Amino acid sequence: MYVCLCNAISDKTIREAIRRHQPKSIQHLRKIVPVGQQCGKCIRTTREIMDEELLLLAEYKEIA
């Protein structure tokens, strides 16, 4: 699904960037993936995806 229509960024692209780079903030993620640079309507959804992925990463680290 497209999250950022202005830059044609999908949730898959965002999730992959989070898994690979593990950004600590939305600002750091925005340096990696150009979301929210025009209209900004995608920031809320991007933040939700980031929270989900970082939680999953933390769970994986606990298991390992």
Wavefront OBJ file of the C-alpha trace (Angstrom):
o trace
v 0.000 0.000 0.000
v 1.232 3.477 -0.741
v 1.823 5.534 2.384
v 3.336 8.630 0.776
v 1.504 9.421 -2.432
v 3.616 12.495 -3.186
v 6.808 10.418 -3.430
v 5.252 6.999 -4.225
v 6.651 5.390 -1.049
v 5.027 2.129 0.023
v 4.741 0.606 3.469
v 7.073 -2.164 2.274
v 9.782 0.381 1.468
v 9.375 2.007 4.878
v 9.456 -1.340 6.700
v 12.593 -2.448 4.845
v 14.355 0.819 5.643
v 13.462 0.501 9.328
v 14.663 -3.104 9.497
v 17.906 -2.288 7.741
v 18.809 1.037 9.399
v 16.860 0.912 12.694
v 16.316 4.688 12.896
v 15.863 6.176 16.355
v 13.484 8.933 15.250
v 11.116 9.884 12.458
v 13.614 12.583 11.434
v 16.308 9.938 10.973
v 13.925 7.800 8.916
v 13.074 10.819 6.746
v 16.760 11.129 5.857
v 16.674 7.541 4.583
v 13.223 7.513 2.942
v 11.754 10.784 1.596
v 8.373 10.639 3.342
v 6.462 13.710 4.459
v 8.486 16.203 2.480
v 5.582 17.717 0.593
v 2.063 17.579 2.030
v 2.958 15.710 5.245
v -0.227 13.622 5.427
v 1.802 10.399 5.518
v 3.749 11.173 8.698
v 1.167 9.698 11.085
v 0.993 6.388 9.191
v 4.776 6.307 8.820
v 5.178 6.804 12.574
v 2.725 3.943 13.245
v 4.654 1.645 10.906
v 7.917 2.661 12.544
v 6.558 1.929 16.021
v 5.328 -1.506 14.885
v 8.621 -2.438 13.247
v 10.799 -1.243 16.117
v 8.646 -3.235 18.537
v 9.089 -6.345 16.382
v 12.844 -5.783 16.230
v 12.978 -5.521 20.022
v 11.030 -8.775 20.340
v 13.408 -10.536 17.940
v 16.394 -9.372 19.982
v 14.816 -10.790 23.167
v 14.351 -14.182 21.531
v 17.908 -14.289 20.203
l 1 2 3 4 5 6 7 8 9 10 11 12 13 14 15 16 17 18 19 20 21 22 23 24 25 26 27 28 29 30 31 32 33 34 35 36 37 38 39 40 41 42 43 44 45 46 47 48 49 50 51 52 53 54 55 56 57 58 59 60 61 62 63 64
